[in-house]
Each structure stands twice: as structure tokens, then as C-alpha cells.
């Protein structure tokens, strides 16, 4: 499935509504780690209606991956 943020075919369904109603599904992109529920507003899950600033189409994900250092434990 195509990701709603990076527009790559790297998204997959990871959860369904727990009551079995089919009211919503959750998808997760393995490329950019974006997740969304099918009940989100169109401005969130439809790239044509979202501000292009929030789209990662053509972005090299390695350039965005910054590891935040974990401070040492306090004693």
C-alpha cells in the first residue's frame, strides 16, 4: 500500500478495530515510520489535500535519521 506521507509502496495494515466492527484500520509505513488510522481527516491521509510541506516524497530518509543520545542514568 502507498504511504500517505512518503508516497512509497511501503505501508501495511498493522491493526484493526479491536471490537471486530471494521470501523477503522491502522497502517504503518516501513520506510518513514508514519502511521495513520483510516478515520483520520482527509487533510491527514490524502496527499492531494495535505500541505505539501509535510510530504516526504523523494526525500532520502538516511539524511533525516538522527539518533538522539541517551543521557547517563542518575545515581
N, C-alpha and C positions, 0 to 999 in steps of 0.2 A: 504494500500500500504506500502511496505517496505521503510524505511527511507534510504537515501543514506549515512548518516553519522553514525547513531547508529544501523542500520540494524534491527530495530524492526518494527513490522507491525503497526506503529502509525502515518503514514503520510497520508495526504488527500489533494486533489486539492482545492486550495483556490481562484484561478483566472485563467481566460482565456485571450487571446489577446483581447483587447477592440474593435478591428475593426471586430471581428467575423470571422476572417480568419482561426483561429485554428493554427496559426503559432507557438504559444507557450502556455504553461500552467505553473502555479506556484504551487508548492507543499510545504506544511509546516508540520513538524513533531511536534506532541503534546508532545512528550517526551523530546527531546533535543532542540527544537525550531529552528532547521536547516531549511532553506528554499532554494529552488532552482528552476530555470526555466528549462524547458525541452530542451532549446537550449544551455545550458552550455556545456563546453568541456567535453569529456569523463573522463578526469582526475579528474573532479569535481564531477560528478554524478554517476560514475561507480566505486563501491568499489574495484573491481578487478584491476582497472588501477590506483587507487589513492594510495599515500603513506600511509601505514597502521598507521603511526603516527597520522593521522587526523581522524581515525575511533574511535567511542566511543562504540564499541561492548563490552558488558559485564561490562561497567563502571556504578557504582552507581551514578546516576545523583544528588542525595542529597549531595554527597561529593563535587560536583562541584558548587553547588548553593551558591554563596557568595553575600550577599546584600551589596552594596556599600552605605555608609552613605551619605545622602544629607546634605551639609553644610547649616547652617542657612542663611537666607536672609540678604543681606547687607542693611543697612539703609541709 
